[in-house]
Amino acid sequence: MTPITVSTQGSVAILTMTAGENRHNPTFAEAFLNCLDGIEANSEHKALIITSSDEKSWSLGIDTDWLMPALKAQKYEEVSGFMHAMDAVFKRLLLYPMPVIAAINGHAFGNGAILACACDFRFMQSNRGFFCFPEVDLSIPFLPGMIEFVKKSMPYYRFNEMKLTGRRVTASELVADHVIEQACPDSESLFNTAFEFASQFDKKRPIFAEHKKRLHKHIIETIDVENKPIIDAVQLVV
């Protein structure tokens, strides 16, 4: 079964993660990139919503049940290939030629929260789900590029606290910090609000892409220059 499905409502593409906890592994990264290509290929699409079919989780980040055995078995090429593929996912979202809206309808932990930060806008369900960076408790340091694009999405003081404590943060806290556009009371309200927001966009792709290219130039450079040697050396766990 594919870990991701794509549908269209009007001018809005809806990418739905369908693998339960929606953990990130090579299959997830490949499917995500393929879906982004397919969505962009349809010229009728004016905006993209990313959501989850699971009632509890939006995305719980890296699939440690895959990663840790792969590291133990010294499958370093496979692991580094996956990390480069996830960087490709983040770069595609940062440079995507249309608005990308995360409709966070459950927990967003670790690489899942980082994925949400790579989007342009975020909405979150307030009655279910936490936003959390647990890497400090998992001995997994952020890559330099991740730090840069998370900083674009939240105030530094909040990121500093979350990164160093691993504390789970609620939608109400995130809306106060302008990390999310709006906290919605339930899943139906969340989707409807995100969809209404997405539907207002009718921007020309070239100018939207150029804005994002210039806005995120330093982030892309950090991903390309600083992430690569760390990933190639598989220096992913402390």
DOTORZA-837619 format. One record per residue: residue in one letter; x, y, z of N, C-alpha, C in turn. Coordinates in nm, 3 decimals. Layout:
<"a", <X, Y, Z>, <X, Y, Z>, <X, Y, Z>> ...
This chain:
<"m", <0.084, -0.119, 0.000>, <0.000, 0.000, 0.000>, <0.088, 0.124, 0.000>> <"t", <0.052, 0.221, -0.082>, <0.129, 0.344, -0.088>, <0.117, 0.422, 0.042>> <"p", <0.227, 0.482, 0.090>, <0.220, 0.559, 0.215>, <0.159, 0.698, 0.197>> <"i", <0.127, 0.734, 0.072>, <0.077, 0.868, 0.043>, <-0.024, 0.860, -0.071>> <"t", <-0.131, 0.937, -0.061>, <-0.226, 0.951, -0.172>, <-0.241, 1.098, -0.205>> <"v", <-0.285, 1.125, -0.327>, <-0.307, 1.262, -0.372>, <-0.447, 1.272, -0.431>> <"s", <-0.518, 1.377, -0.394>, <-0.649, 1.406, -0.452>, <-0.654, 1.555, -0.485>> <"t", <-0.757, 1.594, -0.557>, <-0.773, 1.735, -0.596>, <-0.914, 1.781, -0.565>> <"q", <-0.924, 1.898, -0.502>, <-1.053, 1.964, -0.483>, <-1.041, 2.105, -0.538>> <"g", <-1.109, 2.130, -0.648>, <-1.097, 2.260, -0.713>, <-0.954, 2.282, -0.758>> <"s", <-0.893, 2.390, -0.710>, <-0.755, 2.421, -0.750>, <-0.654, 2.376, -0.646>> <"v", <-0.700, 2.301, -0.546>, <-0.613, 2.262, -0.435>, <-0.580, 2.113, -0.443>> <"a", <-0.451, 2.083, -0.439>, <-0.405, 1.945, -0.429>, <-0.397, 1.907, -0.282>> <"i", <-0.438, 1.785, -0.251>, <-0.435, 1.737, -0.112>, <-0.349, 1.612, -0.106>> <"l", <-0.235, 1.626, -0.041>, <-0.143, 1.514, -0.021>, <-0.172, 1.457, 0.117>> <"t", <-0.217, 1.331, 0.120>, <-0.254, 1.268, 0.246>, <-0.157, 1.155, 0.279>> <"m", <-0.091, 1.167, 0.393>, <-0.004, 1.059, 0.441>, <-0.092, 0.952, 0.503>> <"t", <-0.074, 0.826, 0.460>, <-0.171, 0.721, 0.491>, <-0.111, 0.603, 0.565>> <"a", <0.009, 0.619, 0.623>, <0.078, 0.505, 0.684>, <0.074, 0.511, 0.837>> <"g", <-0.040, 0.549, 0.893>, <-0.053, 0.549, 1.038>, <0.028, 0.660, 1.102>> <"e", <0.140, 0.624, 1.165>, <0.227, 0.722, 1.228>, <0.307, 0.803, 1.126>> <"n", <0.302, 0.759, 1.000>, <0.366, 0.832, 0.890>, <0.513, 0.862, 0.920>> <"r", <0.583, 0.755, 0.957>, <0.726, 0.769, 0.986>, <0.806, 0.773, 0.857>> <"h", <0.920, 0.840, 0.864>, <1.000, 0.865, 0.746>, <1.107, 0.758, 0.729>> <"n", <1.106, 0.696, 0.612>, <1.203, 0.595, 0.572>, <1.222, 0.608, 0.422>> <"p", <1.306, 0.525, 0.360>, <1.329, 0.542, 0.216>, <1.202, 0.536, 0.131>> <"t", <1.109, 0.448, 0.166>, <0.985, 0.437, 0.090>, <0.903, 0.564, 0.100>> <"f", <0.896, 0.621, 0.221>, <0.822, 0.745, 0.242>, <0.883, 0.859, 0.160>> <"a", <1.014, 0.875, 0.166>, <1.081, 0.985, 0.095>, <1.058, 0.975, -0.055>> <"e", <1.073, 0.856, -0.109>, <1.054, 0.837, -0.254>, <0.910, 0.868, -0.293>> <"a", <0.814, 0.818, -0.215>, <0.673, 0.842, -0.247>, <0.640, 0.990, -0.238>> <"f", <0.693, 1.058, -0.137>, <0.665, 1.200, -0.119>, <0.716, 1.281, -0.238>> <"l", <0.838, 1.254, -0.279>, <0.895, 1.327, -0.393>, <0.816, 1.301, -0.520>> <"n", <0.776, 1.177, -0.541>, <0.698, 1.142, -0.660>, <0.564, 1.215, -0.660>> <"c", <0.501, 1.224, -0.544>, <0.373, 1.294, -0.534>, <0.390, 1.444, -0.561>> <"l", <0.497, 1.503, -0.508>, <0.522, 1.645, -0.534>, <0.541, 1.670, -0.683>> <"d", <0.611, 1.579, -0.750>, <0.629, 1.593, -0.895>, <0.495, 1.587, -0.967>> <"g", <0.412, 1.490, -0.928>, <0.282, 1.475, -0.993>, <0.191, 1.593, -0.971>> <"i", <0.191, 1.647, -0.850>, <0.108, 1.764, -0.819>, <0.152, 1.884, -0.901>> <"e", <0.283, 1.905, -0.909>, <0.333, 2.020, -0.985>, <0.305, 2.005, -1.134>> <"a", <0.300, 1.883, -1.182>, <0.278, 1.859, -1.325>, <0.137, 1.900, -1.368>> <"n", <0.045, 1.910, -1.274>, <-0.092, 1.951, -1.305>, <-0.100, 2.103, -1.294>> <"s", <-0.113, 2.170, -1.406>, <-0.111, 2.318, -1.407>, <-0.234, 2.380, -1.341>> <"e", <-0.337, 2.300, -1.313>, <-0.457, 2.351, -1.247>, <-0.437, 2.371, -1.098>> <"h", <-0.335, 2.308, -1.043>, <-0.312, 2.319, -0.899>, <-0.255, 2.456, -0.863>> <"k", <-0.318, 2.522, -0.767>, <-0.274, 2.654, -0.721>, <-0.219, 2.651, -0.579>> <"a", <-0.246, 2.543, -0.506>, <-0.199, 2.531, -0.368>, <-0.198, 2.384, -0.330>> <"l", <-0.122, 2.354, -0.223>, <-0.107, 2.216, -0.176>, <-0.132, 2.210, -0.026>> <"i", <-0.217, 2.117, 0.016>, <-0.239, 2.088, 0.158>, <-0.176, 1.952, 0.188>> <"i", <-0.102, 1.944, 0.299>, <-0.045, 1.817, 0.345>, <-0.114, 1.779, 0.475>> <"t", <-0.175, 1.662, 0.477>, <-0.247, 1.617, 0.595>, <-0.224, 1.467, 0.616>> <"s", <-0.294, 1.409, 0.712>, <-0.279, 1.268, 0.746>, <-0.414, 1.202, 0.755>> <"s", <-0.420, 1.074, 0.720>, <-0.544, 0.998, 0.733>, <-0.562, 0.942, 0.873>> <"d", <-0.459, 0.951, 0.956>, <-0.464, 0.895, 1.090>, <-0.529, 0.993, 1.187>> <"e", <-0.610, 0.943, 1.278>, <-0.679, 1.031, 1.372>, <-0.588, 1.080, 1.483>> <"k", <-0.474, 1.015, 1.503>, <-0.386, 1.049, 1.615>, <-0.259, 1.119, 1.572>> <"s", <-0.203, 1.079, 1.458>, <-0.071, 1.127, 1.419>, <-0.073, 1.196, 1.284>> <"w", <-0.005, 1.312, 1.277>, <0.025, 1.374, 1.147>, <0.152, 1.310, 1.093>> <"s", <0.260, 1.318, 1.167>, <0.382, 1.244, 1.132>, <0.471, 1.239, 1.254>> <"l", <0.518, 1.118, 1.288>, <0.605, 1.099, 1.405>, <0.752, 1.093, 1.368>> <"g", <0.786, 1.140, 1.248>, <0.928, 1.157, 1.214>, <0.996, 1.032, 1.164>> <"i", <1.126, 1.028, 1.183>, <1.208, 0.920, 1.126>, <1.166, 0.785, 1.183>> <"d", <1.162, 0.687, 1.096>, <1.127, 0.550, 1.132>, <1.248, 0.485, 1.200>> <"t", <1.254, 0.499, 1.333>, <1.370, 0.445, 1.406>, <1.374, 0.292, 1.402>> <"d", <1.258, 0.228, 1.380>, <1.257, 0.083, 1.367>, <1.329, 0.039, 1.240>> <"w", <1.339, 0.128, 1.142>, <1.420, 0.102, 1.023>, <1.562, 0.154, 1.041>> <"l", <1.575, 0.277, 1.094>, <1.705, 0.344, 1.100>, <1.805, 0.272, 1.191>> <"m", <1.765, 0.241, 1.313>, <1.861, 0.185, 1.408>, <1.915, 0.048, 1.364>> <"p", <1.830, -0.044, 1.316>, <1.886, -0.170, 1.263>, <1.975, -0.148, 1.141>> <"a", <1.940, -0.048, 1.058>, <2.024, -0.019, 0.941>, <2.161, 0.031, 0.984>> <"l", <2.165, 0.117, 1.086>, <2.294, 0.164, 1.137>, <2.372, 0.050, 1.200>> <"k", <2.304, -0.034, 1.277>, <2.371, -0.146, 1.343>, <2.430, -0.243, 1.241>> <"a", <2.357, -0.259, 1.128>, <2.406, -0.349, 1.022>, <2.506, -0.281, 0.930>> <"q", <2.541, -0.156, 0.963>, <2.638, -0.076, 0.886>, <2.595, -0.056, 0.740>> <"k", <2.464, -0.037, 0.723>, <2.412, -0.007, 0.590>, <2.420, 0.144, 0.567>> <"y", <2.541, 0.195, 0.571>, <2.563, 0.338, 0.572>, <2.520, 0.406, 0.442>> <"e", <2.541, 0.338, 0.330>, <2.501, 0.397, 0.202>, <2.349, 0.412, 0.195>> <"e", <2.278, 0.312, 0.246>, <2.132, 0.318, 0.246>, <2.083, 0.431, 0.338>> <"v", <2.146, 0.445, 0.453>, <2.106, 0.548, 0.548>, <2.135, 0.688, 0.493>> <"s", <2.255, 0.707, 0.439>, <2.289, 0.839, 0.384>, <2.201, 0.871, 0.264>> <"g", <2.168, 0.771, 0.184>, <2.078, 0.793, 0.071>, <1.942, 0.840, 0.116>> <"f", <1.892, 0.783, 0.225>, <1.764, 0.826, 0.280>, <1.771, 0.969, 0.331>> <"m", <1.877, 1.005, 0.401>, <1.889, 1.141, 0.455>, <1.898, 1.243, 0.342>> <"h", <1.971, 1.210, 0.237>, <1.976, 1.300, 0.121>, <1.838, 1.312, 0.056>> <"a", <1.764, 1.200, 0.053>, <1.629, 1.205, -0.004>, <1.536, 1.293, 0.079>> <"m", <1.548, 1.288, 0.212>, <1.467, 1.376, 0.295>, <1.507, 1.521, 0.276>> <"d", <1.637, 1.547, 0.261>, <1.679, 1.684, 0.229>, <1.616, 1.729, 0.097>> <"a", <1.606, 1.637, 0.002>, <1.543, 1.671, -0.126>, <1.395, 1.705, -0.105>> <"v", <1.327, 1.632, -0.016>, <1.188, 1.664, 0.017>, <1.178, 1.804, 0.075>> <"f", <1.264, 1.835, 0.174>, <1.260, 1.967, 0.238>, <1.288, 2.077, 0.137>> <"k", <1.387, 2.058, 0.050>, <1.420, 2.159, -0.049>, <1.305, 2.180, -0.147>> <"r", <1.240, 2.071, -0.187>, <1.126, 2.084, -0.279>, <1.015, 2.168, -0.216>> <"l", <0.987, 2.144, -0.088>, <0.883, 2.222, -0.021>, <0.924, 2.367, -0.005>> <"l", <1.050, 2.391, 0.029>, <1.098, 2.528, 0.048>, <1.095, 2.608, -0.082>> <"l", <1.108, 2.539, -0.196>, <1.113, 2.606, -0.326>, <0.989, 2.579, -0.411>> <"y", <0.890, 2.511, -0.355>, <0.774, 2.469, -0.434>, <0.702, 2.591, -0.491>> <"p", <0.662, 2.586, -0.619>, <0.608, 2.706, -0.686>, <0.461, 2.734, -0.658>> <"m", <0.416, 2.691, -0.544>, <0.280, 2.721, -0.498>, <0.280, 2.711, -0.346>> <"p", <0.183, 2.772, -0.278>, <0.180, 2.766, -0.132>, <0.159, 2.623, -0.082>> <"v", <0.235, 2.587, 0.020>, <0.225, 2.455, 0.082>, <0.173, 2.476, 0.224>> <"i", <0.058, 2.415, 0.253>, <-0.010, 2.434, 0.381>, <-0.016, 2.302, 0.456>> <"a", <0.041, 2.299, 0.576>, <0.033, 2.180, 0.660>, <-0.095, 2.187, 0.743>> <"a", <-0.182, 2.087, 0.728>, <-0.302, 2.074, 0.811>, <-0.272, 1.966, 0.914>> <"i", <-0.222, 2.008, 1.030>, <-0.165, 1.916, 1.129>, <-0.277, 1.865, 1.219>> <"n", <-0.325, 1.744, 1.187>, <-0.442, 1.688, 1.254>, <-0.405, 1.581, 1.357>> <"g", <-0.282, 1.587, 1.409>, <-0.237, 1.492, 1.510>, <-0.095, 1.526, 1.550>> <"h", <-0.030, 1.434, 1.620>, <0.105, 1.458, 1.667>, <0.202, 1.486, 1.550>> <"a", <0.286, 1.586, 1.568>, <0.397, 1.613, 1.476>, <0.524, 1.613, 1.559>> <"f", <0.599, 1.504, 1.552>, <0.718, 1.486, 1.635>, <0.842, 1.477, 1.547>> <"g", <0.953, 1.528, 1.598>, <1.082, 1.509, 1.533>, <1.082, 1.553, 1.389>> <"n", <1.121, 1.463, 1.302>, <1.127, 1.494, 1.159>, <0.990, 1.529, 1.102>> <"g", <0.884, 1.483, 1.171>, <0.749, 1.523, 1.129>, <0.723, 1.669, 1.157>> <"a", <0.765, 1.718, 1.275>, <0.753, 1.860, 1.305>, <0.841, 1.942, 1.213>> <"i", <0.960, 1.889, 1.182>, <1.050, 1.957, 1.090>, <0.987, 1.965, 0.951>> <"l", <0.920, 1.859, 0.908>, <0.849, 1.860, 0.779>, <0.744, 1.971, 0.777>> <"a", <0.671, 1.987, 0.887>, <0.571, 2.094, 0.895>, <0.636, 2.231, 0.883>> <"c", <0.755, 2.246, 0.940>, <0.826, 2.374, 0.934>, <0.877, 2.406, 0.794>> <"a", <0.895, 2.305, 0.711>, <0.937, 2.328, 0.573>, <0.823, 2.382, 0.487>> <"c", <0.699, 2.371, 0.538>, <0.583, 2.422, 0.465>, <0.576, 2.574, 0.481>> <"d", <0.495, 2.637, 0.398>, <0.480, 2.782, 0.402>, <0.387, 2.829, 0.514>> <"f", <0.282, 2.751, 0.540>, <0.181, 2.787, 0.639>, <0.140, 2.661, 0.712>> <"r", <0.094, 2.680, 0.837>, <0.054, 2.567, 0.918>, <-0.077, 2.598, 0.991>> <"f", <-0.167, 2.501, 0.992>, <-0.287, 2.503, 1.075>, <-0.283, 2.376, 1.160>> <"m", <-0.342, 2.382, 1.280>, <-0.330, 2.266, 1.368>, <-0.459, 2.244, 1.445>> <"q", <-0.490, 2.118, 1.466>, <-0.606, 2.079, 1.545>, <-0.574, 2.099, 1.693>> <"s", <-0.663, 2.165, 1.766>, <-0.632, 2.199, 1.905>, <-0.674, 2.093, 2.005>> <"n", <-0.763, 2.003, 1.967>, <-0.811, 1.903, 2.063>, <-0.736, 1.771, 2.053>> <"r", <-0.635, 1.767, 1.968>, <-0.557, 1.643, 1.954>, <-0.423, 1.673, 1.890>> <"g", <-0.317, 1.624, 1.953>, <-0.186, 1.635, 1.892>, <-0.094, 1.736, 1.958>> <"f", <0.032, 1.700, 1.966>, <0.137, 1.788, 2.017>, <0.242, 1.808, 1.908>> <"f", <0.316, 1.916, 1.921>, <0.427, 1.951, 1.833>, <0.553, 1.939, 1.918>> <"c", <0.651, 1.861, 1.872>, <0.761, 1.827, 1.961>, <0.888, 1.794, 1.883>> <"f", <1.002, 1.839, 1.938>, <1.133, 1.799, 1.886>, <1.201, 1.713, 1.993>> <"p", <1.184, 1.579, 1.988>, <1.240, 1.492, 2.092>, <1.384, 1.449, 2.067>> <"e", <1.449, 1.510, 1.967>, <1.582, 1.464, 1.928>, <1.683, 1.468, 2.043>> <"v", <1.667, 1.564, 2.136>, <1.760, 1.574, 2.248>, <1.754, 1.449, 2.336>> <"d", <1.640, 1.383, 2.340>, <1.625, 1.261, 2.418>, <1.660, 1.136, 2.339>> <"l", <1.673, 1.150, 2.208>, <1.704, 1.036, 2.121>, <1.849, 1.037, 2.075>> <"s", <1.925, 1.137, 2.120>, <2.067, 1.152, 2.084>, <2.085, 1.173, 1.934>> <"i", <1.988, 1.242, 1.872>, <1.994, 1.272, 1.729>, <2.002, 1.423, 1.713>> <"p", <2.116, 1.478, 1.673>, <2.127, 1.623, 1.656>, <2.062, 1.670, 1.527>> <"f", <2.010, 1.792, 1.529>, <1.956, 1.853, 1.408>, <2.068, 1.875, 1.306>> <"l", <2.038, 1.852, 1.180>, <2.130, 1.893, 1.075>, <2.126, 2.045, 1.060>> <"p", <2.236, 2.107, 1.015>, <2.239, 2.254, 1.005>, <2.124, 2.311, 0.922>> <"g", <2.091, 2.247, 0.810>, <1.982, 2.297, 0.727>, <1.848, 2.292, 0.796>> <"m", <1.826, 2.189, 0.878>, <1.702, 2.179, 0.954>, <1.689, 2.298, 1.048>> <"i", <1.797, 2.330, 1.116>, <1.795, 2.442, 1.210>, <1.752, 2.570, 1.138>> <"e", <1.805, 2.591, 1.019>, <1.776, 2.714, 0.945>, <1.630, 2.725, 0.906>> <"f", <1.570, 2.616, 0.856>, <1.431, 2.636, 0.811>, <1.330, 2.620, 0.924>> <"v", <1.368, 2.559, 1.036>, <1.280, 2.566, 1.152>, <1.278, 2.708, 1.206>> <"k", <1.393, 2.776, 1.204>, <1.402, 2.914, 1.251>, <1.316, 3.009, 1.167>> <"k", <1.291, 2.975, 1.041>, <1.203, 3.059, 0.959>, <1.058, 3.046, 1.003>> <"s", <1.027, 2.938, 1.076>, <0.888, 2.905, 1.104>, <0.846, 2.936, 1.247>> <"m", <0.941, 2.962, 1.337>, <0.904, 2.990, 1.475>, <1.004, 3.085, 1.539>> <"p", <0.962, 3.159, 1.641>, <1.054, 3.248, 1.709>, <1.172, 3.170, 1.768>> <"y", <1.287, 3.233, 1.769>, <1.407, 3.163, 1.814>, <1.392, 3.114, 1.958>> <"y", <1.331, 3.196, 2.046>, <1.323, 3.155, 2.186>, <1.241, 3.029, 2.201>> <"r", <1.135, 3.013, 2.120>, <1.053, 2.893, 2.128>, <1.128, 2.772, 2.073>> <"f", <1.197, 2.792, 1.962>, <1.275, 2.683, 1.905>, <1.385, 2.640, 2.002>> <"n", <1.452, 2.737, 2.063>, <1.558, 2.707, 2.159>, <1.504, 2.622, 2.274>> <"e", <1.388, 2.662, 2.326>, <1.329, 2.586, 2.437>, <1.291, 2.445, 2.394>> <"m", <1.221, 2.435, 2.280>, <1.173, 2.305, 2.235>, <1.289, 2.212, 2.201>> <"k", <1.391, 2.266, 2.135>, <1.504, 2.183, 2.092>, <1.585, 2.131, 2.210>> <"l", <1.600, 2.212, 2.315>, <1.685, 2.174, 2.427>, <1.612, 2.100, 2.539>> <"t", <1.479, 2.108, 2.540>, <1.403, 2.038, 2.644>, <1.327, 1.918, 2.592>> <"g", <1.292, 1.918, 2.463>, <1.209, 1.812, 2.409>, <1.064, 1.822, 2.452>> <"r", <1.023, 1.937, 2.505>, <0.887, 1.954, 2.557>, <0.782, 1.949, 2.445>> <"r", <0.670, 1.888, 2.476>, <0.558, 1.883, 2.383>, <0.478, 2.013, 2.392>> <"v", <0.454, 2.075, 2.280>, <0.388, 2.205, 2.275>, <0.250, 2.191, 2.212>> <"t", <0.154, 2.266, 2.262>, <0.016, 2.257, 2.214>, <-0.010, 2.357, 2.102>> <"a", <-0.123, 2.337, 2.037>, <-0.164, 2.428, 1.929>, <-0.185, 2.569, 1.980>> <"s", <-0.240, 2.583, 2.101>, <-0.265, 2.717, 2.155>, <-0.135, 2.792, 2.177>> <"e", <-0.030, 2.723, 2.218>, <0.100, 2.788, 2.233>, <0.156, 2.829, 2.098>> <"l", <0.139, 2.743, 2.000>, <0.195, 2.769, 1.868>, <0.124, 2.884, 1.798>> <"v", <-0.006, 2.898, 1.820>, <-0.077, 3.009, 1.756>, <-0.036, 3.140, 1.821>> <"a", <-0.007, 3.139, 1.952>, <0.038, 3.260, 2.019>, <0.174, 3.304, 1.968>> <"d", <0.255, 3.208, 1.925>, <0.389, 3.237, 1.871>, <0.388, 3.256, 1.720>> <"h", <0.270, 3.249, 1.658>, <0.255, 3.264, 1.512>, <0.330, 3.154, 1.436>> <"v", <0.346, 3.039, 1.498>, <0.403, 2.923, 1.428>, <0.295, 2.863, 1.338>> <"i", <0.172, 2.865, 1.384>, <0.058, 2.821, 1.304>, <-0.034, 2.941, 1.280>> <"e", <-0.106, 2.935, 1.171>, <-0.198, 3.043, 1.137>, <-0.320, 3.043, 1.228>> <"q", <-0.365, 2.922, 1.261>, <-0.488, 2.912, 1.341>, <-0.495, 2.775, 1.407>> <"a", <-0.546, 2.771, 1.529>, <-0.578, 2.646, 1.597>, <-0.726, 2.618, 1.576>> <"c", <-0.757, 2.497, 1.531>, <-0.895, 2.462, 1.496>, <-0.946, 2.356, 1.594>> <"p", <-1.075, 2.362, 1.631>, <-1.125, 2.278, 1.740>, <-1.133, 2.129, 1.711>> <"d", <-1.147, 2.090, 1.584>, <-1.157, 1.948, 1.551>, <-1.108, 1.926, 1.409>> <"s", <-1.105, 1.800, 1.366>, <-1.047, 1.766, 1.237>, <-1.125, 1.825, 1.120>> <"e", <-1.258, 1.826, 1.131>, <-1.339, 1.882, 1.023>, <-1.314, 2.031, 1.007>> <"s", <-1.312, 2.101, 1.119>, <-1.285, 2.245, 1.116>, <-1.145, 2.272, 1.063>> <"l", <-1.050, 2.188, 1.102>, <-0.912, 2.205, 1.056>, <-0.905, 2.196, 0.904>> <"f", <-0.963, 2.091, 0.848>, <-0.954, 2.076, 0.703>, <-1.028, 2.189, 0.632>> <"n", <-1.147, 2.222, 0.678>, <-1.224, 2.327, 0.612>, <-1.151, 2.461, 0.616>> <"t", <-1.089, 2.491, 0.730>, <-1.017, 2.617, 0.744>, <-0.893, 2.620, 0.655>> <"a", <-0.819, 2.510, 0.655>, <-0.700, 2.502, 0.570>, <-0.738, 2.508, 0.422>> <"f", <-0.848, 2.441, 0.388>, <-0.892, 2.440, 0.249>, <-0.938, 2.579, 0.204>> <"e", <-1.013, 2.648, 0.289>, <-1.057, 2.783, 0.256>, <-0.937, 2.875, 0.235>> <"f", <-0.837, 2.861, 0.322>, <-0.715, 2.941, 0.310>, <-0.643, 2.908, 0.180>> <"a", <-0.628, 2.779, 0.150>, <-0.557, 2.737, 0.029>, <-0.629, 2.782, -0.097>> <"s", <-0.762, 2.781, -0.093>, <-0.841, 2.812, -0.212>, <-0.832, 2.958, -0.254>> <"q", <-0.788, 3.045, -0.164>, <-0.778, 3.187, -0.199>, <-0.660, 3.216, -0.290>> <"f", <-0.566, 3.123, -0.301>, <-0.445, 3.149, -0.378>, <-0.468, 3.128, -0.527>> <"d", <-0.423, 3.225, -0.603>, <-0.425, 3.214, -0.749>, <-0.304, 3.288, -0.804>> <"k", <-0.188, 3.255, -0.748>, <-0.065, 3.324, -0.786>, <0.002, 3.253, -0.903>> <"k", <0.070, 3.331, -0.984>, <0.146, 3.272, -1.093>, <0.267, 3.199, -1.037>> <"r", <0.289, 3.081, -1.086>, <0.396, 2.998, -1.030>, <0.535, 3.061, -1.042>> <"p", <0.571, 3.122, -1.154>, <0.708, 3.176, -1.164>, <0.740, 3.279, -1.056>> <"i", <0.647, 3.371, -1.028>, <0.676, 3.472, -0.927>, <0.674, 3.412, -0.788>> <"f", <0.584, 3.317, -0.762>, <0.580, 3.253, -0.632>, <0.709, 3.177, -0.606>> <"a", <0.756, 3.106, -0.709>, <0.881, 3.030, -0.697>, <1.000, 3.122, -0.675>> <"e", <1.002, 3.235, -0.745>, <1.115, 3.327, -0.731>, <1.117, 3.391, -0.593>> <"h", <1.000, 3.425, -0.541>, <0.994, 3.477, -0.404>, <1.055, 3.377, -0.306>> <"k", <1.015, 3.251, -0.318>, <1.063, 3.150, -0.224>, <1.213, 3.123, -0.245>> <"k", <1.256, 3.126, -0.368>, <1.399, 3.105, -0.397>, <1.484, 3.212, -0.329>> <"r", <1.440, 3.337, -0.335>, <1.518, 3.446, -0.275>, <1.503, 3.447, -0.123>> <"l", <1.383, 3.417, -0.074>, <1.361, 3.412, 0.070>, <1.448, 3.306, 0.137>> <"h", <1.459, 3.191, 0.071>, <1.522, 3.075, 0.133>, <1.661, 3.043, 0.078>> <"k", <1.721, 3.139, 0.010>, <1.851, 3.117, -0.052>, <1.955, 3.065, 0.049>> <"h", <1.962, 3.129, 0.166>, <2.062, 3.089, 0.264>, <2.032, 2.951, 0.322>> <"i", <1.903, 2.915, 0.331>, <1.866, 2.783, 0.383>, <1.910, 2.674, 0.286>> <"i", <1.883, 2.695, 0.157>, <1.922, 2.597, 0.056>, <2.074, 2.582, 0.054>> <"e", <2.146, 2.692, 0.065>, <2.292, 2.685, 0.067>, <2.341, 2.605, 0.187>> <"t", <2.278, 2.625, 0.301>, <2.318, 2.550, 0.421>, <2.292, 2.401, 0.403>> <"i", <2.176, 2.366, 0.347>, <2.146, 2.226, 0.320>, <2.250, 2.165, 0.227>> <"d", <2.279, 2.236, 0.119>, <2.371, 2.182, 0.018>, <2.515, 2.173, 0.067>> <"v", <2.558, 2.274, 0.143>, <2.700, 2.282, 0.180>, <2.729, 2.214, 0.314>> <"e", <2.646, 2.240, 0.415>, <2.678, 2.191, 0.549>, <2.617, 2.054, 0.580>> <"n", <2.499, 2.026, 0.527>, <2.439, 1.895, 0.554>, <2.514, 1.781, 0.488>> <"k", <2.560, 1.803, 0.366>, <2.615, 1.694, 0.286>, <2.729, 1.619, 0.354>> <"p", <2.834, 1.685, 0.404>, <2.943, 1.608, 0.465>, <2.900, 1.532, 0.590>> <"i", <2.805, 1.587, 0.666>, <2.757, 1.517, 0.785>, <2.681, 1.391, 0.746>> <"i", <2.595, 1.405, 0.643>, <2.519, 1.289, 0.596>, <2.612, 1.185, 0.534>> <"d", <2.705, 1.230, 0.452>, <2.796, 1.136, 0.385>, <2.879, 1.058, 0.486>> <"a", <2.911, 1.121, 0.599>, <2.987, 1.054, 0.704>, <2.897, 0.977, 0.800>> <"v", <2.765, 0.987, 0.777>, <2.664, 0.921, 0.860>, <2.684, 0.960, 1.007>> <"q", <2.705, 1.089, 1.031>, <2.719, 1.139, 1.169>, <2.582, 1.187, 1.217>> <"l", <2.493, 1.091, 1.237>, <2.352, 1.120, 1.260>, <2.310, 1.097, 1.406>> <"v", <2.390, 1.026, 1.482>, <2.357, 0.995, 1.621>, <2.477, 1.025, 1.709>> <"v", <2.453, 1.084, 1.825>, <2.560, 1.115, 1.920>, <2.562, 1.010, 2.031>> 
